[in-house]
Amino acid sequence: MIRTIKINSKDNVAIVTRDVKRGELLDIGTEAREDIPQGHKIALAHLQKGDEVLRYGVVLGTLRKDVEKGDWIGEHDLDLPLSPALSELTWTGGPECDRQKKPGQPPFFMGYDNGEGKFAGTRNILAISTTVQCVKGVVEAALSRIRNELLPKYPNVDGVAALTHSYGCGVAIDAKDAAIPIRCVKNLMYNPNFGNEIMVIALGCEKLTLERLLDNEEINSDNVLVLQDCKGANEMVDSIVDMAERKLAKLNKRKRTPCSLDKLCIGVQCGGSDAFSGITANPSIGYCSDLLTGYGAAVMFSEVTEVRDGVHLLAKRCSNRKAFEDLIREISWYDEYLAKGNVDRSANPTPGNKKGGLSNIVEKAMGSIAKSGTAPIERVLGPGEKNDAHGLIFAATPASDFVCGPTQLASGISLQIFSTGRGTPYGLREIPVIKIASQNTIFSRWPGIFDISAGDIIDKGLSFEDIGKRLFELVLETASGRLCQAERNGFYNDIVIDNPAPIT
């Protein structure tokens, strides 16, 4: 008998845990009336055209046709409901959830304490920042020498990362929305994993000038190299290598020390999601998030288009009026941004999401929000805005994996948890990325990609609390130096900066 999974008592659909052939018997007491792919929805009752389809206890849409119990309900069978109206949301004076303070001896991790009450690093990395894409080729040439010639001399340094990007010139540098990419580029260099060592490579004629990125006292020969001041290729590369060695000598003095969890700032993200993401991996992340914030850590979740249809749920969780107002502001900005491009929310999910059983953005949103757990939202950040708060943070970023990750990085995360059901080798050189699979089939098919699987929730009847506790321990181990699979394989994505401003 084939197992189905129903999330909420109100639901009139369930998902099937494996591919189903027509006529096979299901645990809902009926046979499948047609072939149904794994992860897709099956009707639990006779429904008529226009009836609401409910999963997670929320309306995914209305039916375009009559269906019988045992029928497959796919993406083309549903009309999207309207998004929650932001104008109708009000702050109710406090969250409908409680901060979960944990009893007993607080755990710790072995991190790099940056002092002055700042978040600690989980890695010790030399970051080479850039003002403009034009310098990337020279920086990459220098990187080869730094890794081969210098890093072996400084064993306490975990690596070197070039924060190259496609911004900096040929752009409307004073346009209203240019504040977003400039803020991201600036805040990236102050990530906790970089040990307060600033190293910036500029060209000399770009629009993104040094004065826009650094304080006056930071603009000096110890921190900045302008390539147009150099005499030829060799001097450019040699000068970068020489500056890097001076920085490496300082970073090599850093040591791991016991750090309380209020020194930890992590991000959570999902990509390549399937129907299981919202019932295995993401709730497990949410439980882990509640544990972390209960011990004082900062946990950042994001992806505006993937929470938009649950914004009314998030609004109820804002712990203060400012967080509520900032949430409405950031979601409103994104609504307007999408409207400028004549794009609506149906542009998300992806084809892979739909193949994995997610019919529309409402269904995807409910599963995505599960990553945030149950804690109150203490602060809402604009894209790339630096975080200084503890507890649960909403950072308003695009949903795209390779944009969301660097934007959270700019906001100060030193580790990320990333869930996927379809599979992606995503990783970042600047921070460890713990990959959690939503099902054991993808975990087994891609050995060496994932760090943990939530598939035993389906296959062995474990709870998301069970997996969440395992994930919590893995976070502490990884923050203390344990390499994640992406680090072992050297699978790293580029730094992609969100730039909604015009390019001239």
C-alpha positions in Angstrom: 0.0 0.0 0.0 1.4 3.4 -1.0 1.8 6.0 1.6 0.5 9.5 1.3 1.2 12.6 3.4 -1.4 15.0 4.6 -0.2 18.1 6.4 -3.2 19.7 8.0 -6.6 18.2 9.1 -8.3 20.7 6.8 -6.4 19.6 3.7 -8.4 17.9 0.9 -5.2 16.8 -0.9 -2.2 14.7 0.1 1.1 14.0 -1.6 2.3 10.6 -2.7 5.6 9.4 -1.4 6.6 7.6 -4.6 5.5 7.3 -8.2 2.0 5.8 -8.4 0.5 3.7 -11.2 -3.1 3.8 -12.1 -5.0 1.2 -10.0 -2.5 1.0 -7.2 -4.0 1.0 -3.7 -3.2 4.0 -1.5 -3.4 4.4 2.3 -6.3 6.8 1.9 -8.5 3.8 1.1 -8.8 4.2 -2.6 -7.0 3.3 -5.8 -5.2 5.9 -7.9 -7.4 6.8 -10.9 -4.3 7.8 -12.9 -0.5 7.7 -12.9 0.8 10.2 -10.3 4.5 11.3 -10.0 6.2 11.2 -6.7 5.6 14.3 -4.6 2.5 15.4 -6.5 -1.0 15.9 -5.1 -3.8 13.4 -5.0 -7.5 14.4 -4.3 -8.8 13.0 -1.0 -12.5 13.6 -1.9 -14.8 14.5 -4.8 -14.3 18.2 -5.6 -16.1 20.3 -8.1 -14.8 23.0 -10.5 -14.3 26.2 -8.5 -13.7 24.4 -5.2 -10.8 25.5 -3.1 -7.8 23.1 -2.9 -6.2 23.1 0.6 -2.7 22.0 1.6 -0.9 23.2 4.8 -4.5 24.3 5.8 -4.3 27.2 3.3 -5.9 27.7 -0.1 -3.5 26.8 -2.9 -6.1 27.8 -5.6 -9.4 26.9 -7.1 -10.1 24.0 -9.4 -10.5 24.4 -13.1 -12.4 21.1 -13.4 -14.2 18.5 -11.4 -12.0 15.8 -9.8 -12.7 12.5 -8.0 -11.0 11.0 -5.0 -7.8 9.4 -6.2 -7.3 11.9 -9.1 -4.0 13.7 -9.7 -4.2 17.5 -9.1 -1.4 19.2 -10.9 -0.3 22.8 -11.6 -2.6 23.2 -14.7 -5.6 22.3 -12.6 -5.5 25.3 -10.3 -6.2 29.1 -10.6 -4.1 31.1 -8.2 -5.8 32.9 -5.3 -5.1 36.6 -4.7 -2.0 37.5 -2.7 -2.6 38.9 0.8 -3.1 42.6 0.6 -0.4 44.5 2.4 -2.8 47.4 3.1 -5.0 45.2 5.2 -2.2 44.1 7.5 -1.9 45.7 11.0 0.5 45.2 13.8 -1.3 43.5 16.6 1.0 44.6 19.4 3.2 41.5 19.6 3.8 38.1 18.1 1.6 35.1 18.5 4.6 33.0 19.5 7.0 33.0 22.4 10.8 33.4 22.6 12.1 29.9 23.5 14.7 30.3 26.1 16.6 27.0 26.6 17.2 25.5 30.0 20.5 23.9 31.1 24.1 24.6 30.3 24.3 26.6 27.0 26.3 25.0 24.2 29.2 26.8 22.5 31.2 26.7 19.3 34.9 27.2 18.6 34.9 30.3 16.6 37.0 33.3 15.8 35.9 36.1 18.2 36.1 39.5 16.5 35.7 41.4 19.8 33.7 44.5 20.6 30.5 42.4 20.9 30.6 41.5 17.2 29.6 38.2 15.7 32.3 35.6 15.6 33.7 34.0 12.5 33.4 30.3 11.6 36.3 30.5 9.2 39.5 32.5 9.0 39.6 33.8 5.4 41.5 36.6 3.6 38.9 38.5 1.5 40.0 40.5 -1.4 37.3 43.1 -2.2 37.0 44.7 -5.6 35.4 48.0 -6.7 34.7 47.0 -10.2 34.5 44.0 -12.6 37.4 45.4 -14.6 40.0 44.3 -12.1 38.8 40.7 -11.9 41.4 39.2 -14.3 44.3 40.7 -12.5 43.0 39.6 -9.1 42.4 36.1 -10.4 46.0 35.9 -11.6 47.2 37.1 -8.2 45.0 34.5 -6.5 46.8 31.7 -8.1 50.1 32.8 -6.7 48.6 33.6 -3.3 47.1 30.1 -3.0 50.2 28.3 -4.3 53.0 30.4 -2.8 51.6 32.1 0.4 48.9 30.0 2.0 51.2 27.1 2.9 53.2 29.6 5.0 50.1 30.6 7.0 48.5 27.4 8.3 45.9 29.1 10.5 44.3 30.8 7.5 41.6 28.7 5.9 41.7 30.3 2.4 41.5 33.4 0.3 38.4 34.6 -1.5 38.1 37.3 -4.1 34.8 39.2 -3.7 34.5 39.9 -7.5 31.2 41.1 -8.9 29.7 42.6 -12.0 29.0 46.0 -10.5 31.1 49.2 -10.2 31.0 51.1 -13.5 28.7 51.6 -16.5 25.9 52.0 -14.0 23.7 54.8 -12.7 25.7 55.2 -9.6 23.4 57.8 -8.0 20.1 56.2 -9.0 17.7 55.6 -6.1 18.1 51.8 -6.1 21.9 51.9 -6.5 22.0 52.0 -2.7 21.3 48.3 -2.7 24.4 47.0 -4.7 26.7 49.6 -3.1 25.6 48.5 0.3 26.1 44.9 -0.6 29.6 45.4 -2.0 30.5 47.5 1.1 29.2 45.2 3.7 30.6 42.1 2.2 34.1 43.1 3.2 33.1 43.3 6.9 31.8 39.7 7.1 32.8 38.0 10.5 34.9 35.4 8.6 37.3 38.0 7.3 38.8 39.1 10.7 38.4 42.8 10.2 41.3 42.8 7.6 40.4 45.1 4.7 42.0 44.6 1.3 40.5 46.4 -1.7 41.6 46.3 -5.3 40.4 49.3 -7.4 41.0 50.3 -11.0 41.0 54.1 -10.6 38.4 55.4 -13.0 35.3 53.6 -11.9 32.1 55.1 -10.7 32.1 53.1 -7.5 34.8 55.1 -5.9 36.7 54.2 -2.8 35.0 57.0 -0.9 31.6 55.3 -1.4 32.9 52.0 0.2 35.4 53.0 2.9 35.7 55.5 5.7 38.4 58.1 5.1 40.8 56.5 7.7 40.5 53.1 5.9 41.7 54.5 2.5 45.4 54.0 2.8 48.2 51.9 1.2 47.7 49.2 3.8 44.2 48.5 2.7 43.9 49.7 -0.9 45.7 49.2 -4.2 44.7 51.2 -7.3 45.8 49.3 -10.5 46.1 52.5 -12.6 48.9 53.6 -10.2 50.9 50.5 -11.1 53.5 50.2 -14.0 52.4 47.2 -16.0 51.1 43.7 -15.4 53.9 42.3 -13.3 53.7 45.2 -10.8 49.9 44.8 -10.5 50.1 41.2 -9.6 53.2 41.5 -7.4 51.6 44.4 -5.5 48.5 42.4 -4.8 50.5 39.4 -3.6 52.7 41.6 -1.4 49.6 43.2 0.2 48.0 39.8 0.7 51.1 38.5 2.5 50.9 41.4 5.0 47.2 40.6 5.6 47.8 36.9 5.9 50.5 37.4 8.6 47.9 39.2 10.7 45.1 36.7 10.1 47.5 33.8 10.9 47.5 35.0 14.5 43.8 34.4 14.9 42.8 31.4 17.0 39.6 29.5 17.6 38.2 30.1 21.1 35.0 29.0 22.8 32.1 31.3 21.8 28.6 31.4 23.1 25.8 31.1 20.5 25.0 34.8 20.7 28.2 35.2 18.7 26.8 33.1 15.8 24.9 34.6 12.9 23.7 32.1 10.3 21.5 32.1 7.2 18.9 29.6 6.0 17.9 29.2 2.4 16.3 26.7 0.1 16.7 26.0 -3.6 15.7 23.4 -6.1 12.7 22.6 -3.8 10.2 19.8 -4.2 7.0 18.9 -2.4 9.0 17.2 0.3 11.0 20.3 1.2 8.2 21.8 3.1 7.5 18.6 5.1 10.9 17.3 5.9 14.0 19.5 5.3 12.5 22.9 5.9 10.6 22.1 9.1 13.8 20.4 10.4 15.7 23.6 9.6 12.9 25.5 11.4 13.3 23.4 14.5 17.1 23.9 14.4 16.5 27.6 14.0 14.3 27.7 17.1 17.1 25.9 19.1 19.7 28.4 17.9 17.7 31.5 18.5 16.7 30.1 21.9 20.4 30.1 22.8 20.8 33.7 21.6 22.1 33.2 18.0 20.9 35.2 15.0 19.2 33.2 12.3 18.4 34.9 9.0 15.8 33.7 6.5 15.0 35.4 3.2 13.6 35.1 -0.3 10.8 37.7 -0.7 8.9 36.0 -3.5 8.9 32.8 -1.6 7.3 34.3 1.5 5.0 36.9 -0.2 2.0 34.7 -0.1 2.5 34.0 3.6 3.3 37.6 4.6 0.2 37.8 6.7 1.6 34.9 8.8 5.0 36.7 9.2 3.3 40.0 10.1 1.8 38.3 13.2 5.2 37.1 14.3 6.9 40.6 14.3 8.0 41.3 17.9 7.9 45.1 17.5 6.3 47.7 15.4 9.5 48.6 13.6 10.0 45.1 12.4 6.4 45.0 11.2 6.7 48.3 9.3 10.0 47.3 7.8 8.4 44.0 6.6 5.6 45.9 4.9 8.1 48.4 3.4 10.4 45.7 1.9 7.6 43.5 0.6 5.9 46.6 -1.0 9.2 47.6 -2.6 9.5 44.2 -4.1 5.9 44.2 -5.4 6.6 47.5 -7.2 9.9 46.1 -8.5 8.2 43.1 -10.1 5.5 45.3 -11.4 8.0 47.4 -13.3 9.1 44.4 -15.2 5.5 43.2 -15.9 6.3 40.1 -13.8 3.9 38.6 -11.4 4.4 36.0 -8.7 3.5 33.1 -11.1 7.1 33.5 -12.4 8.1 31.5 -9.3 8.2 28.3 -8.9 10.7 27.0 -11.5 10.1 24.2 -13.9 12.1 21.9 -11.5 10.0 22.9 -8.6 6.8 22.0 -10.5 8.3 18.7 -11.6 8.9 18.0 -7.9 5.3 18.5 -7.1 5.0 22.2 -6.3 2.1 23.5 -8.3 2.3 27.2 -7.6 3.9 29.9 -5.4 1.4 29.6 -2.6 2.3 26.0 -2.1 6.0 26.8 -2.3 5.7 29.7 0.1 4.1 27.6 2.8 7.0 25.1 2.6 9.6 27.9 2.4 8.4 29.7 5.5 8.8 26.5 7.5 12.6 27.2 7.6 11.9 30.1 9.9 10.6 27.9 12.7 8.2 29.4 15.3 10.3 32.2 16.9 9.2 35.9 16.7 10.8 38.1 14.1 13.0 40.6 15.8 14.3 42.6 12.8 13.7 43.0 9.1 16.7 43.9 6.9 16.8 45.5 3.4 19.0 43.6 0.8 22.6 43.5 2.0 21.9 45.6 5.2 24.3 44.7 8.0 22.7 42.8 10.9 23.4 43.6 14.5 20.4 41.9 16.1 19.9 38.5 17.6 17.0 36.1 17.3 15.1 35.5 14.1 15.8 38.0 11.3 14.0 38.4 8.0 16.4 39.6 5.3 14.6 40.8 2.2 16.5 39.2 -0.7 15.6 37.8 -4.1 14.8 34.1 -4.1 17.5 33.2 -6.6 20.0 30.9 -4.8 23.1 32.6 -6.2 21.8 36.1 -5.3 20.2 35.3 -2.0 23.4 33.7 -0.6 25.7 36.6 -1.3 23.1 39.1 -0.1 22.9 37.2 3.2 26.7 37.1 3.3 26.7 40.9 3.0 24.3 41.1 6.0 26.8 39.2 8.1 26.1 35.4 8.1 29.2 33.2 8.8 27.5 29.9 7.9 24.4 28.9 5.9 22.0 25.9 5.9 20.7 25.1 2.5 17.9 22.7 1.7 17.0 21.1 -1.6 14.8 18.3 -3.0 15.7 18.5 -6.7 19.4 18.9 -6.0 22.0 21.6 -6.6 25.8 21.7 -5.9 25.5 25.4 -4.7 28.2 26.6 -2.3 30.1 29.7 -1.2 33.8 30.0 -0.8 33.4 32.6 2.0 31.3 30.5 4.4 30.5 26.9 5.0 27.1 25.8 3.4 25.5 22.8 5.1 23.3 21.0 2.5 20.3 19.1 3.6 18.3 16.8 1.3 14.5 16.6 1.5 14.5 12.9 0.6 16.8 9.9 0.7 16.6 9.2 -3.0 18.4 12.4 -3.9 20.8 12.0 -1.0 21.8 8.5 -2.2 21.9 9.6 -5.9 24.3 12.4 -5.1 26.9 11.2 -2.7 29.4 13.8 -1.7 27.0 16.7 -2.2 24.9 16.6 0.9 25.8 16.8 4.6 22.6 15.4 6.0 19.2 14.1 4.8 15.8 14.6 6.2 14.5 11.7 4.2 14.1 9.4 7.2 11.1 11.5 8.2 9.4 9.7 5.2 11.2 6.4 5.1 11.6 5.6 8.8 9.0 7.8 10.5 11.4 10.1 12.3 10.1 13.5 13.3 11.5 16.8 12.1 12.5 17.4 15.7 14.8 14.3 15.4 16.4 15.7 12.2 16.4 19.2 13.6 18.5 18.1 16.6 21.0 16.4 14.4 21.2 19.5 12.2 21.8 21.7 15.3 24.8 19.5 16.4 26.1 19.6 12.8 25.9 23.4 12.8 28.0 23.6 16.0 30.5 21.2 14.6 30.7 23.0 11.2 30.9 26.4 12.9 33.9 25.0 14.9 35.8 23.9 11.8 34.3 20.7 10.5 34.4 21.0 6.7 31.1 20.8 4.8 30.8 18.8 1.5 30.9 22.0 -0.6 34.2 22.9 1.0 35.6 19.4 0.6 34.7 19.4 -3.1 35.6 23.1 -3.8 32.1 23.8 -5.2 31.7 27.5 -5.0 29.3 29.9 -6.7 30.2 33.4 -7.8 29.3 36.5 -5.8 26.3 37.8 -7.6 25.2 41.2 -6.5 21.5 42.3 -6.7 21.4 45.4 -8.9 17.9 46.8 -9.5 19.3 50.1 -10.6 19.8 51.0 -14.3 22.9 50.2 -16.3 23.9 53.2 -18.5 
